[in-house]
Amino acid sequence: ALEDPVQRTQLVRSILLGKLANSKLFLMRQRRERPGREAEITPAIERLTEAARRVQDCPSVDSMRALEGVAAAAYFSAMPAMLDGSKFQFSGRNRRPPEDPVNAVLSFLYTLLKNDVQSALEGVGLDPAAGFLHTLRPGRPALALDLMEELRACMADRFVLTIVNNRVLKASDFVFRESGAVLLTDEGRRTFLRRWQERKYETITHPFLEEKLPWGLVPYVQSLLLARYLRGDLDDYPPFLWK
């Protein structure tokens, strides 16, 4: 499949359409809950809509990567308008190292989600290093990074926003280093992990299977669907489309 440009493009398109749809739905829900902040969130929704339209017609993975980068920047540009219950500031996505508490929590949760997806892929017999969207590098779980794209907004970003806006984490839960790096303390990680485990037990109805399951099983189910597609049991890979 990696060596077949048609199949590779088809799979990447499905993954990115899932990511863009979930990101757009997340922003639309946040806009409804925040009267008066529409002007700050609506432009990002419009850019995501345009990106999804263009991804439909993209002829190559490289062109879709470029659109995904533009869409991600637009998506995170709306984040400050959604932090109205928090004292923490967010001026854009940064990492390696994260430079503010919101980015520190996002990076931590993305790592947890990546590990869950990687374990799920291995559990269904797929090589987590064989990525389609993300470039192949030694030691990089590229396929896990691929598959978690559609889960970022609905599983990770939504949870982080809830934790931050509800002030579950305080300034004392972070270490602010002279280098500018911001990291969670041991106590901050324990608090975060406890809430994250609770969230993973909450149930949803899977949009493709139409069966109830806990959020924590979504990475495994998507890995299983991907394996079925790659083995020829499904005509297309059905991305997770949040409802």
Helices and strands as residue ranges (DSSP letters): H 5-33, H 38-57, H 61-77, G 79-82, H 101-123, H 142-148, G 149-151, I 152-157, H 158-165, G 171-173, E 174-176, E 182-184, H 186-200, E 203-205, E 212-214, G 215-217, H 218-230
